[in-house]
Amino acid sequence: MQRLGGRVLTITPATSSTQKGESLADTIRTLGCYSDAIVLRHPEASSAATAAKYSPVPIINGGNGSVEHPTQAFLDLFTIREELGTVNGLRITFIGDLKYGRTVHSLLQLLEHYTVTIALVAAPGLELPSDLREQLIRRGQLAAEATALDDSLVSMSDVLYVTRVQKERFADPEEYARVKDGVRLDNKSLLKAKNTAVVMHPLPRREEVDEVVRAPASQCF
Ligand code: ASP
C-alpha cells in the first residue's frame, strides 16, 4: 500500500479499545470512518463475515483463523503464473498441514477456475477438511492423495506447495508433537522433480522444507 502511494492506519490489539471490551463490529465501524478499505487479519473464524456485515467500506480478508487467507491465495496464483506462464494444465501438489493451512484452503477455491489436477499429501490428522475435499472430487480435480511424499508424487508435480504444521491451532501439545515432522521436502527428494517445477511456501518455513532448499540468489527469498 505504501508503495502504491496509499496511507495506512494500523491498530494494535494490545493498546486499542478491544482491550476495553470493544466488539469487532464497533472497531470496524469506527475504522471504516477513517479509511477507504480495511484489511483484516484476525484469529476468529467468524471475524471476516462479522467485519463485512458491519463495515461501511470494503473488507479485504488477510486471514481469519484457520479458515481462509484470500490475499495470500491471490499472490500464490500470481506467482504460479509468473513462474510457469500459466495455471492451466498444471499438476499442483499440496503438502503439509492441509487441515489448518488457511492459504491452502483459499488457493484451492481459486483453482476451481482453472484446469488443474491436484494431489494432497498430509500426515494422518492433518488432512484437508472434508467439504473442501469433496469440492475437489466434484470438480474432477483430485488426482492423488497420500500420507507421505514419495518420488512419484514429486516427479509428477509442476508446483509443490508446502505449508508448516500450524502449531498455534493445536490445543494439545502432544498432538502437535505427534504430527509436526510428518512430511518433509529436501534436496534429495527434489532430485526427482521436473526441471521446471517450483516449490512454494506461504512462510514462515519450519522443518517441512529443509533449510538448504533455497530460491536463486536473484530472488529475495
Ligand atoms: N503466513 C501464512 C498464514 O498467515 C502461513 C502460515 O502462517 O503458516 O497463514
Residues whose N, C-alpha, C, O or C-beta is under 5 A from the ligand:
A	BS01	LIG	G63 H69 T103 R164 P202 L203 P204
